[in-house]
């Protein structure tokens, strides 16, 4: 184990996967300058054929990944901020997510799209979206949302090795956070949630950017003798339904914390699954802590007000059972 | 703009191209009849009148060269070596269709023949072709990629992006604009400013503007443009003027309130037919046409005898890796 920052863990995965397989290539806007630091040093090591700085042409870049992947490359596209996914959305929604089906399985698409998501840094509405709900709805994309450096490294390795297109969404502004990352070549499988805290009173389901505050909330709850079970999903597609349902079976209560806007969020989809398949376990209504259906404002106080917080999560948990 | 080259195809090559053009025409006529008879689950977009372009270009391509096509792609598929019966089966929604009945008329693909796919999104194939061309360049091969798109697609911004990238990185991509005068139901001149091929000019890409209804002109230009690309010169652009003999899609008359073309235009357009132009140059043209008619009829009939895919086929085709053994 070695301590490293979130961004270094992503960088490590990219270095190791590119060294491991010559067919792994990386393209994107400013991958050479690397403003986040996650692609730093790659061009010096692997050269401009495998690490290619591109023009600012998202509509083309997303389409190019499809062509290059269908031609035998494992292509990683760095899209910087996740809002730029919308600019490249045609090829994502109409090509990447659909061509394996539309060609009758003739092609698989080993594509990894990296983008930073989420608010909290006054980057304003066009640089702070949480876009996974629209991606989840396409039906043909894997979605990884790591919350720790170790998961970032392991999930990115799995994404690059997968023959299916995957969005790897890193929580924005968390690049500096430290964590332990294994020295060895370890991948984190898709569809397997982690349980950083086990408990019996209430299930807290979290993902990506929300995990840190959920863990803080859990400590406060524990100090009040409420024992939450925290489930960090790690991937939204595939979704680890089994872990969620077996936890709800134990606790009878669930709060889902998600930085997406509420309508058709990951949280609302999970709520629907729990109602469909775990209704008999529920002892209280399901609570969702999400972002109201509004774009992120610029002013720090207004932005903070919208994003899930320790206070909001704590309050949501406490409304579930007066006996706490 | 490049001057027209003066090399010419041999008699054999010309006959082969004639046969293919007639095959495409006969196939699409059969598809229209099948559509009217209720045998195609969806609509078909026919390329009648445009056959010379893909046939002339494809005669310079191998299986290792690749193409991306568009919604009007039956001809592109057949000219590039796609299987006739497998295409019929696909369009009839059968399990043994070239895409297992999952794509249909607008989406015929056969990767083994270098047909990366047709596309229902106008302009959708251009960026995919750019990615394939990027892969070809990284491979260090001298194989090339052709992207067929129409005058309508030329107004998609992605064309400019791809002209820039392919020129900047000298990618082996041939842009072929089949300018048939119509952007779906709108005359292109009412929605387009300037000459389409001139859009490639500022990028230093060589441009040919040709009569797409004259197969020899297409063949000659294709050879020169493809030589330029194979020799490492980067992308090239051909704008082939043609005329769409059919409507935008097969049974548009059912939804249109009034015709969008005059009778006079229809008459002139139908007379300027690439097959009519070529026929006098072909020995035994009538026999070829008869052979093709029989072959197409057999393929269509055989395809109609197929069975549809399993109802749950779609889910099994997604996520080749992630859910291995899941379903």
Interface residues (C-beta under 8 A of the other chain):
Chain A: X25 X49 X50 X54 X55 X57 X59 X60 X61 X62 X63 X64 X65 X66 X67 X68 X69 X70 X71 X72 X73 X75 X90 X91 X94 X95 X99 X100 X101 X102 X103 X104 X105 X106 X107 X108 X139 X140 X142 X162 X163 X164 X190 X191 X238
Chain B: X66 X68 X97 X98 X99 X100 X101 X102 X103 X107 X109 X110 X111 X116 X117 X119 X120 X121 X124 X126 X127 X128 X129 X130 X131 X132 X133 X134 X135 X136 X138 X139 X157 X158 X161 X162 X164 X165 X168 X314 X317 X318 X319 X320 X321 X322 X323
